[in-house]
Amino acid sequence: MTLRIRFLCEQDSGPDRDLSTDASAGETVAQVAYRAGVLIQQTCGGSPSCADCRVIVKEGGAEAFEPMEMAEKSLLGNVFFITKERLACQAVVKKSTTVWVPNPKRIKDKRKK
């Protein structure tokens, strides 16, 4: 089943970059992003251990993804309904959705502090 993922990518300046691409149920957001050329910060290579690949779900809600597994919950906590954050490397798509992707540069700057 073909789905659509819309990526709203934060830029250094100006409006967010808006890109939509096809996805298949069972793929992670990170896999779809990589194929579409969307840069999502990742240090651990999807193990998950770094939590750098946080994205914010803008449309589709929790129903657009498979439920969080324990590894993701241990990094993010159980507050999805407040923060709308998921780890791109762990968020397995099951319905069309829109996610906001923070600028990888901002994540690197945040880590330096």
N, C-alpha and C positions, 0 to 999 in steps of 0.2 A: 504494500500500500504506500503510495507516494504522499508525502506530507510536505508542508512548506515551513521553513524556519526563516523568520525575519530577524536580522541582526541590526541593532542600532549601536553603532560603534562610536564611542567618545573620541573626539579629535583634540589635538593640541589647542586649536582655536576654531571658531565657527560652529556650525550646526553638526550634529551627529551624522556620521555616514550611515546610509540606509541601504541594506542589501538583503534581498530575499533569495533563497535557494531551495532546491528540492532536498528532501531527506527521506530516509526509510525508517519505519518503526524498528526499534532495537538499536539504532545508532546513538552514540552519545553526542551531545552538543559540540564537544571538542572535535570529534571526527568530522562532523558536518562543517564546522568552521574551517578546519584545516583544508578540506576539499574546496571550499569556496574562497579561500585566500584571506580569511578573517583571522587576524592575529589575536590570540588569547594567551596571556601570560601563563606560563607553566614551568615550574622548576623541577617538579618530581616526576614528570613524564607520565602522569596519570595513575600513580601508585595507590592511593592518594595520601599525601603527607604534607603538602605545602599550603594548600588552600588559596594559592595565587589565582586560580582559574575561576574565581567567583563571577557569576553573571547574575543579573537581576531579571526575573521573569516579569515581563510587562503585560503579556496577553496569554491566555490559555490556562494560567493558574497551575495548581498542583496536578490537576487532571491531565495535563499535557505530558507528564512524565511518569515513569515507573516510580514507586515509592523509594525514599532514601534508604540506603543500607547503612549499617552501623558505622562503617568507616567515615562516611560523609557526615553523619549525625555527630560523630565525635569531634569533627573539625568545625562544623557550623553551629552545632547545637540544634535543638528542636524548635526553632523559631521561624520556620519558613513563612508561616501565615502573617508574621510581622515584617520580616525583612525581604521576603520574596527571593532570597539568595539560594542558588544552587551551585555546585561545583560542575563546571562544564565537562570535566573528565568523567564524572559519575552520573550526570543527568541523562538518563536513557529516554529518548523521545518516543511517545506513543500517539501524540496528536500534534497538529500544527500549532505553532507558538511564536511569540516575539520575545527576544531577550536583549537586554542592554549589556554591552560589553565595555568595561572601563578601559581607558587608555593604558596600555602596558607600561608606559613611561611613568605614569602616576603611581603605579604599584611599586616600581623600582625605587622611586623617590621616597615613598612611604617607608620602605624597608630600611633605607639609609638612616632614618631618624632614630 
